[in-house]
Amino acid sequence: AKVKSQAKDDDVIKVVEDEDDDVDAKAIKAAKGARGKYKKLDLAVKSLKDITTDMKSLARKYSSADEIEKEKIKDILRKKTPIKKELESLVSKLEKDAI
């Protein structure tokens, strides 16, 4: 909250967006590259849970945001949605392989 009050809205969103995209990409890569079926599955499930939680918190912020902020949040959610779908399909595939 202190950072947000001291920085412009653009700065906060850009920093969060860059970090989130980097973390999401690393999470997908880690899940795909992990050794062992269950380890891969665990990493994929954790990554999926993390991105889902992040998207839900953005959705809550959206309801109280002004129009400019809403557009920024929508852009972030549009970038995260395909990543989430990819993780969901990876989890589904790994679950089938683990059984």
C-alpha positions in Angstrom: 0.0 0.0 0.0 2.9 2.4 0.8 4.5 1.7 -2.6 1.3 2.2 -4.4 0.7 5.6 -2.8 4.2 6.7 -3.7 4.3 5.5 -7.2 2.1 6.1 -10.2 -0.5 3.5 -11.1 1.4 2.6 -14.3 4.6 1.8 -12.4 2.9 -0.6 -9.9 0.9 -2.5 -12.6 3.9 -2.8 -14.9 6.2 -4.2 -12.1 3.5 -6.7 -11.0 2.7 -7.7 -14.5 6.4 -8.3 -15.4 7.0 -10.3 -12.3 3.9 -12.4 -12.6 4.5 -13.3 -16.3 8.1 -14.3 -15.4 6.9 -16.4 -12.4 4.2 -18.0 -14.4 6.6 -18.9 -17.3 9.1 -20.3 -14.8 6.3 -22.3 -13.1 5.2 -23.9 -16.4 8.8 -24.7 -17.3 9.5 -26.2 -13.9 6.4 -28.3 -14.1 7.2 -29.6 -17.6 10.9 -30.2 -16.7 10.5 -31.9 -13.4 11.5 -35.5 -13.0 9.0 -38.1 -12.0 5.3 -38.2 -12.7 4.2 -37.1 -9.2 6.7 -34.3 -8.9 5.6 -32.9 -12.2 2.0 -33.2 -11.1 2.6 -31.6 -7.8 4.5 -28.6 -9.4 1.7 -28.2 -12.0 -1.0 -28.3 -9.4 0.9 -25.7 -7.3 1.4 -23.5 -10.3 -2.2 -23.7 -11.3 -3.3 -22.9 -7.7 -1.0 -19.9 -7.6 -2.2 -18.4 -10.9 -5.9 -19.1 -10.0 -5.4 -17.3 -6.6 -3.7 -14.4 -8.3 -6.5 -14.1 -10.9 -9.2 -14.2 -8.2 -7.4 -11.4 -6.3 -7.2 -9.3 -9.5 -11.0 -9.9 -10.0 -11.7 -8.6 -6.5 -9.6 -5.5 -7.2 -11.4 -5.0 -10.5 -14.7 -4.3 -8.7 -13.4 -1.4 -6.8 -11.1 0.0 -9.5 -11.7 3.1 -11.7 -12.0 2.7 -15.5 -8.3 3.1 -16.3 -7.3 0.6 -13.6 -10.0 -1.8 -14.8 -8.5 -1.8 -18.3 -5.1 -2.6 -16.9 -6.5 -5.5 -14.8 -8.4 -6.9 -17.8 -5.1 -6.8 -19.9 -3.3 -8.7 -17.1 -6.2 -11.3 -16.9 -6.1 -11.7 -20.7 -2.4 -12.6 -20.5 -2.9 -15.0 -17.6 -5.9 -16.9 -19.0 -4.0 -18.9 -21.7 -1.3 -19.7 -19.1 -4.0 -21.0 -16.7 -5.6 -23.1 -19.5 -2.2 -24.6 -20.4 -1.6 -25.5 -16.8 -5.1 -27.0 -16.5 -4.4 -29.2 -19.6 -1.0 -30.2 -18.2 -2.5 -31.2 -14.8 -5.2 -33.2 -16.6 -2.6 -35.0 -18.7 -0.3 -35.7 -15.8 -3.2 -37.0 -13.7 -4.1 -39.5 -16.5 -0.4 -40.5 -16.7 -0.1 -40.9 -12.9 -3.1 -43.3 -12.7 
